[in-house]
Amino acid sequence: SHIMSEFVRMTDTERDQIDQDAQVFMRTCADAIHQLRTEAHKGVQSAQVKEHRTAVLDFIEDYLKRVCKLYSEQRAIRVKQVIDKKRL
């Protein structure tokens, strides 16, 4: 309990900044994946290498989508809590 009493909660401004930064970061990652996808096959002769690169990029893109979904779910919980507090 002593540790918890020293714990400082984040402000709404700090949470909003984290949300904004997270959205920018996710957009940057999506753009980077798209750029990698366009460059992945340049100069590659082997079909196996092309297939491997495509599979890796698909995996990375899927992972980013799952992270974005988790982020959206957590943000929705926070928004719901804010709305509930305003109702009270």
N, C-alpha and C positions, 0 to 999 in steps of 0.2 A: 504494500500500500504506500510505502514511503516513495518508491520509485514512481508510482502513478501520480502522486501529488506533485512531483517535479515535472511531470509530463505537460508540455504546452501544446494545446490544440492548434491546428492550422486555422487560419482565418479564411473566410469565404473568398477574399481576394487572392490568397495563396492558392486555393483550390482552383479558382478560375484560371490563374496563370498556368498551373499544371495542366489543366484541360486544354488550354490554348496551345501550349508547347507540345502536348501529346498529339494533338490533331496535326500540327505542322510536321512533327516527326513521322507520323504514319503516312502523310501525304508524300513526304520526301522519300520514304522507303518504297512506296508504290511507284513513284517516278523512277527511282533507281532500278527497280526490278524491270520496269518497262524498257528502260534504256539498255540494261543488260540483255534483255530478250532480243532486242533489235541487233545488238552487236555480237551475240553469242555464236552466230553461224557464219560470220564473215571470215572468209579464208579457210574454212574447215572443209576438208574433203571427205572425211570419214562419216558415214551415216551413223555409226555407233557413237562417235563423239557428239554429233548433233543430238541424237536421242538422249544421251546422258545429260547434256547441258539442259535440254528441254525438261527432263525429269527433275533435275535439281532446281531449276527456276520454278517449276510447278509446285514443288515442295515448299520452297521459300515463300511463294505467293500464297499458298494455302495457310502456312503458318501465320503470315501477316494478317490474313483474313480472320483467323481464329483469335489473334490478339486484339484486333479491332472489335470483334464481336464481344469479347470479354470486357474491353474498355467501355463499349456502349452500354452493356448491361450494368456495369458498376456506376456509370454516369447516370443512368436511368434511376437507379436506387437513390443516388444522391439528390437528384431533382425531385423525386417523390418525397424524400424526407424534408426538403426545403418547402415544398408545397404543403405538406402536413403541418409543419411548424407555423406556417403563415395562417393556416386555418384555425389553429389554436390561439 
